[in-house]
Amino acid sequence: MDMNRLSFDEQIIIQEIINETAKNNVDNITRTNAYFNYFKKNPDIIWTFLASMVSRNGGWNMCDLEGTIFPHFLTPETRKQLFLTYERANWLIFHDVFPQLLLYQYSTKLNKPMFHLLPYFQPSIFIQKEWKRYWERKDQDRLTTALIINEQNVIQKPVIEHPVFKKRVFHSFLFLFQDWLHFSCVLFPTCGGELYGASVNGFTSVSKRINLGKRLARILFEPRLFPYFYEFAEKSTHTGSRYDYEHYFRSGSKKETPFLRTTFPIIKHTRQHCVDWSLQHHISPVWLYFPAPHHHPIHLTDWYLGKKNQLQLLLAVKNSLKINKRI
């Protein structure tokens, strides 16, 4: 698009947004913190708190790969591929959504909609319409759902359906095994040592991820629970280690996963071909208009500890078989 048709002030806004997005899209920690800091400045955009808490989970999943369990089951190459999958999805979502968020912030400061600048950042036509709708109607739930729909579709082709990721990650025995046992789970901790959330099943399905996102939003903003989740986010520095929340457990916990920045390098990403997913796919009414009910308990403290024990048992069995093989 021709920037010369814009006013000088509009060109400055675009450049500032590009710079601010790049500055915060360095790694999982900068993204997590950027989402949360944005929410504190713009509490009406509740999706950003959800994004921050889900991003924390992404960091914990990354660091699990180099913790005390998974290196015994996975080769270094497999662990590297899994890390790159998490990292690529993390980066793509931030790259897509943060300019939208900053443009909304500029609109509130200037007290006029600036969404005519959205095309310069190439978000989907679907989400451009939703921002304009939100400015006029201030429907928080609708915007939250729209952002969930948009960002899950943003990663579908370049990550979930990417031939390399599809073969090495999503069709791998480990991923299918983990998906089946529900070891992967999005957790919302509290400073009281409790865990809430929902387990991820059928991760490769965009509809199931959207359903999960809607369920997570309901949990996170449940009036009784929200203050506890916010307190955790405010008080707990995000390092990538699960010790960030496990040290709040009443039974205590030792550090079993490393810090993200002492474990993984900074990855340089590019996005050369930007295809508007919303021009290629029908927007399902189920995504936008139907609630996502909870079919399982949302209090997951005991569940989490049980799953952790299962992993420890698997490791013990593996080590026992290795010893017996040597004998």
C-alpha positions, 0 to 999 in steps of 0.5 A: 500500500502507498504510504505517501497518501497518508498524512505525516502524522499517520505515517509516524503512527505506523512507524511507531507501531512497527517499532513497538511491535518488533521491540516486544516480539523478541521472545516468549517473555517479552510477548507475555509481558507486553500483553499484560502491560497492555491490559493494565493500560487498556482493561476493556480489551480483555483478550490481552489478559487471556493472551498473556496468561496463555503465553505464560503457558507457552513459555512453560511448555517450551521450558518443559522440553529441557526439564527433568522429564522430557529429555529422557523421552525425546531426542535433542532434534525432536525437542528443538522442533517442538520448541520452534513450533511453540515459538513460531506460533507465539511469534506469528500471533503477536506479529499479527495482533499487536499492531491492531492493539496499538492502533486501538490505543492510538484511537482512544488517545486521539478520540477517533477511530484510526482503523483505516490504517489497519490494512498497512499491517495486513490483518484479516478483513474479518478482524478489521470489521470487528475492530470497527464494530467494537469502536461503535458498540463496545461489545467486549465478549464479541471482540474477545471471541473475534480475536480468539477466532482470528489468531487461531486461524492466523497460525493454522496454515503457517504452523499447524498445516505447515508440512515440516511441523505437520510431519515432525510434530503434529503427526509424531507419536509423542504429540498424539500420545500427549494429546490423548492423555491430556498432558498438555493443559492451559493453566491459570495459577493463583498465589494460593497454590491453586490451578484452574484451566482446561486441557487441550485435546484435538489441538490441530483442529482450529474449531477445537482451539477456538472452543478452548479459547472461549472456555478459557476466557470464561474461566479467566474472567469469572468474577470470583476467580479473576482477582486471584489470577490477576494477583498472580500475574501482577506478583509473579515474574514470568521466567518460563519455568513451571517453578513460577507457580509450583513454588506456591503449592502448599506441599512445596516444590523443587525447580524442575524446569529451567528459565527460558532465557538461560535455555533457548536462543533468540529466534529471528522470524520473517513473514514474507507471504501474508494470506488473508485466511478470512477470504479463504474460509467461511466464518462458522456461526458456531465460532462467533455466536455459540458459547463453549460449555465446560464438560470437565471440572475447571479446578485442576490442582489435583488433576495436575499433580496426578498427571505429574505423578504419571510422568514420573511413573513413566520415567521410572518404568523407562529407567527400570527397563533400561537397567534390566536391559543392561543386566 
